[in-house]
Amino acid sequence: MKQYFKTMMAVVVLAFISFSAFAQDEQPVIPKWVSDKGYWVIESNIKEPLNHVIRFYNNDNVLLYKEAVNGVKLNPEKRAIRMKLKKVLEASVVAWEQKKVTEENKNYVAAILK
């Protein structure tokens, strides 16, 4: 009887483990600052930390907008900066879809950072 009980308990434990393993199939959490319309790239230099070039691309890797930002230390690790860049990205995607022309230095980023 003890052997039967141990076998049944082992089967029940394995069943619970397998059921909980199937329940782990959740979608990854995507941060709010990530846009589904495209992405942005910041180019900077260690020797000139106040000068940056920001390029915005759509999901097809087409350059939508380019801006040089001078005199501002831009920290892309901060969530607020990422959210502001997301707003500029989405605005530039809409502008590019209307005109199909790459824009440059319209001061969208400089305006939103102030």
C-alpha positions as CSV (number, residue, x, y, z in Angstrom):
1,M,0.0,0.0,0.0
2,K,2.9,2.4,0.8
3,Q,4.5,1.8,-2.6
4,Y,1.2,2.4,-4.4
5,F,0.7,5.7,-2.4
6,K,4.2,6.9,-3.2
7,T,3.7,6.1,-6.9
8,M,0.4,8.0,-7.0
9,M,1.9,11.0,-5.2
10,A,4.8,11.1,-7.7
11,V,2.3,11.0,-10.6
12,V,0.3,13.8,-9.1
13,V,3.3,16.0,-8.5
14,L,4.6,15.4,-12.0
15,A,1.2,16.3,-13.4
16,F,1.1,19.6,-11.4
17,I,4.6,20.4,-12.6
18,S,3.7,19.8,-16.2
19,F,0.5,21.8,-16.0
20,S,2.3,24.7,-14.5
21,A,4.9,24.6,-17.2
22,F,2.2,24.9,-19.9
23,A,0.7,27.9,-18.0
24,Q,4.0,29.9,-18.5
25,D,3.3,30.7,-22.1
26,E,2.7,34.4,-21.6
27,Q,3.5,37.2,-24.0
28,P,6.5,39.3,-23.1
29,V,5.8,42.7,-21.6
30,I,6.7,45.4,-24.1
31,P,7.7,48.8,-22.6
32,K,5.5,51.8,-23.3
33,W,8.4,53.7,-24.9
34,V,8.7,51.1,-27.7
35,S,6.8,52.1,-30.8
36,D,5.3,49.6,-33.2
37,K,5.7,52.1,-36.1
38,G,9.5,52.3,-36.1
39,Y,12.7,53.0,-34.1
40,W,15.2,55.7,-33.4
41,V,19.0,55.8,-33.2
42,I,21.1,58.3,-31.3
43,E,24.7,59.0,-32.5
44,S,27.0,60.8,-30.1
45,N,30.6,61.3,-29.3
46,I,32.4,60.9,-25.9
47,K,34.5,63.9,-26.6
48,E,31.5,66.1,-27.4
49,P,28.7,64.9,-25.0
50,L,26.4,67.8,-25.8
51,N,26.1,67.1,-29.5
52,H,23.9,64.4,-30.9
53,V,22.5,63.2,-34.2
54,I,19.1,61.5,-33.9
55,R,17.7,59.5,-36.8
56,F,14.2,58.1,-37.0
57,Y,13.4,55.0,-39.1
58,N,10.2,53.1,-39.9
59,N,9.9,49.3,-39.6
60,D,11.1,49.0,-43.2
61,N,14.4,50.7,-42.3
62,V,13.6,53.8,-44.3
63,L,15.1,57.1,-42.9
64,L,12.1,59.3,-41.9
65,Y,13.7,62.2,-40.1
66,K,17.2,63.4,-39.0
67,E,18.0,66.1,-36.5
68,A,21.2,67.4,-35.0
69,V,20.7,68.4,-31.3
70,N,23.5,70.6,-29.9
71,G,24.0,72.0,-26.4
72,V,21.8,69.3,-24.7
73,K,23.1,66.3,-22.8
74,L,20.7,63.5,-23.9
75,N,20.5,60.5,-21.7
76,P,18.6,57.7,-23.5
77,E,18.6,55.6,-20.3
78,K,15.9,57.9,-18.9
79,R,12.3,56.8,-19.5
80,A,11.1,60.4,-20.0
81,I,13.6,60.9,-22.9
82,R,12.5,57.6,-24.5
83,M,8.9,58.6,-24.3
84,K,9.6,62.0,-25.9
85,L,11.6,60.4,-28.7
86,K,8.7,58.0,-29.2
87,K,6.4,61.0,-29.7
88,V,8.7,62.5,-32.3
89,L,9.0,59.2,-34.0
90,E,5.3,58.7,-34.4
91,A,4.9,62.3,-35.6
92,S,7.6,61.8,-38.2
93,V,6.1,58.6,-39.3
94,V,2.8,60.4,-40.0
95,A,4.6,63.3,-41.8
96,W,6.6,60.8,-43.9
97,E,3.5,58.9,-44.9
98,Q,1.9,62.1,-46.2
99,K,4.9,63.5,-48.1
100,K,7.2,60.4,-48.7
101,V,10.2,62.8,-48.2
102,T,12.9,62.6,-45.5
103,E,12.9,65.7,-43.4
104,E,15.9,67.1,-41.7
105,N,16.5,69.5,-38.7
106,K,12.9,70.7,-38.2
107,N,13.7,71.1,-34.4
108,Y,11.0,68.6,-33.4
109,V,13.4,67.0,-30.8
110,A,14.7,70.3,-29.5
111,A,11.2,71.6,-29.0
112,I,10.0,68.6,-27.2
113,L,13.1,68.4,-24.9
114,K,12.5,72.0,-23.5
